[in-house]
Protein backbone atom coordinates (compact mmCIF):
# COMPACT_ATOMS: atom_id res chain seq x y z
CA UNK A 1 0.00 0.00 0.00
CA UNK A 2 2.92 2.33 0.75
CA UNK A 3 4.31 1.88 -2.78
CA UNK A 4 0.88 2.60 -4.26
CA UNK A 5 0.58 5.89 -2.33
CA UNK A 6 4.08 6.87 -3.48
CA UNK A 7 3.21 6.02 -7.08
CA UNK A 8 0.02 8.10 -6.92
CA UNK A 9 1.94 10.99 -5.35
CA UNK A 10 4.66 10.81 -8.00
CA UNK A 11 2.30 10.40 -10.96
CA UNK A 12 -0.41 12.83 -9.91
CA UNK A 13 1.27 15.97 -11.33
CA UNK A 14 1.55 14.21 -14.71
CA UNK A 15 -2.09 13.18 -14.63
CA UNK A 16 -3.27 16.71 -13.83
CA UNK A 17 -1.48 18.15 -16.84
CA UNK A 18 -3.43 17.87 -20.08
CA UNK A 19 -1.44 16.37 -22.92
CA UNK A 20 -0.85 18.24 -26.16
CA UNK A 21 -2.89 16.43 -28.83
CA UNK A 22 -0.78 18.03 -31.56
CA UNK A 23 2.16 15.92 -30.35
CA UNK A 24 0.33 12.58 -30.14
CA UNK A 25 1.08 9.95 -32.81
CA UNK A 26 -1.47 7.46 -34.04
CA UNK A 27 -2.05 5.21 -37.03
CA UNK A 28 -5.44 5.07 -38.72
CA UNK A 29 -6.03 3.01 -41.86
CA UNK A 30 -2.25 2.72 -42.43
CA UNK A 31 -1.77 6.50 -42.28
CA UNK A 32 0.38 8.09 -39.59
CA UNK A 33 -1.31 10.99 -37.79
CA UNK A 34 0.15 13.70 -35.59
CA UNK A 35 -2.74 14.95 -33.53
CA UNK A 36 -5.87 14.87 -35.65
CA UNK A 37 -4.08 15.58 -38.91
CA UNK A 38 -2.35 13.15 -41.28
CA UNK A 39 1.38 13.69 -41.05
CA UNK A 40 2.84 15.70 -43.91
CA UNK A 41 5.65 14.41 -46.10
CA UNK A 42 8.01 16.98 -44.53
CA UNK A 43 7.04 15.93 -41.00
CA UNK A 44 7.51 12.27 -41.89
CA UNK A 45 10.93 12.94 -43.40
CA UNK A 46 11.96 14.84 -40.26
CA UNK A 47 10.62 12.16 -37.88
CA UNK A 48 12.28 9.35 -39.87
CA UNK A 49 15.57 11.20 -39.76
CA UNK A 50 15.32 11.75 -36.00
CA UNK A 51 14.22 8.16 -35.33
CA UNK A 52 17.16 6.91 -37.37
CA UNK A 53 19.52 9.15 -35.43
CA UNK A 54 18.09 7.98 -32.10
CA UNK A 55 18.72 4.37 -33.07
CA UNK A 56 22.37 5.20 -33.80
CA UNK A 57 22.98 7.30 -30.69
CA UNK A 58 25.17 5.73 -28.05
CA UNK A 59 22.74 7.07 -25.44
CA UNK A 60 19.60 5.27 -26.71
CA UNK A 61 20.67 1.67 -25.89
CA UNK A 62 22.18 2.89 -22.62
CA UNK A 63 18.88 4.47 -21.59
CA UNK A 64 16.78 1.51 -22.69
CA UNK A 65 18.99 -1.09 -21.02
CA UNK A 66 19.24 0.97 -17.83
CA UNK A 67 15.45 1.23 -17.70
CA UNK A 68 15.14 -2.52 -18.35
CA UNK A 69 17.64 -3.26 -15.54
CA UNK A 70 15.76 -0.99 -13.13
CA UNK A 71 12.48 -2.70 -13.98
CA UNK A 72 14.01 -6.12 -13.27
CA UNK A 73 15.54 -4.84 -10.03
CA UNK A 74 12.29 -3.26 -8.84
CA UNK A 75 10.00 -6.05 -10.02
CA UNK A 76 12.03 -9.17 -9.30
CA UNK A 77 15.22 -8.64 -7.29
CA UNK A 78 13.91 -6.22 -4.65
CA UNK A 79 10.22 -6.88 -4.96
CA UNK A 80 8.41 -7.37 -1.67
CA UNK A 81 4.91 -6.45 -2.81
CA UNK A 82 2.72 -7.00 -5.85
CA UNK A 83 2.80 -3.23 -6.44
CA UNK A 84 6.54 -3.49 -7.14
CA UNK A 85 5.85 -6.01 -9.89
CA UNK A 86 3.17 -3.75 -11.36
CA UNK A 87 5.55 -0.76 -11.32
CA UNK A 88 8.19 -2.82 -13.12
CA UNK A 89 5.63 -3.99 -15.66
CA UNK A 90 4.64 -0.37 -16.33
CA UNK A 91 8.27 0.53 -16.93
CA UNK A 92 8.71 -2.34 -19.38
CA UNK A 93 5.47 -1.52 -21.21
CA UNK A 94 6.56 2.10 -21.64
CA UNK A 95 10.00 1.02 -22.82
CA UNK A 96 8.44 -1.35 -25.36
CA UNK A 97 6.02 1.35 -26.48
CA UNK A 98 8.82 3.88 -27.08
CA UNK A 99 10.90 1.32 -28.98
CA UNK A 100 7.91 0.23 -31.07
CA UNK A 101 7.02 3.79 -32.07
CA UNK A 102 10.61 4.53 -33.01
CA UNK A 103 10.62 1.48 -35.29
CA UNK A 104 7.16 2.32 -36.68
CA UNK A 105 8.30 5.82 -37.62
CA UNK A 106 11.46 4.50 -39.26
CA UNK A 107 9.52 1.97 -41.38
CA UNK A 108 6.24 3.75 -42.18
CA UNK A 109 5.48 4.52 -45.81
CA UNK A 110 2.79 7.12 -46.29
CA UNK A 111 0.38 6.37 -49.13
CA UNK A 112 1.00 8.42 -52.25
CA UNK A 113 -1.48 11.24 -52.74
CA UNK A 114 -3.61 10.81 -55.81
Secondary structure by P-SEA (a helix, b strand, c coil): caaaaaaaaaaccccccccccccbbbbcccccccccccccaaaaaaaaaaaaaaaacaaaaaaaaaaaaaaaaacccccccaaaaaaaaaaaaaaaaaaaaaaaaacccccccc
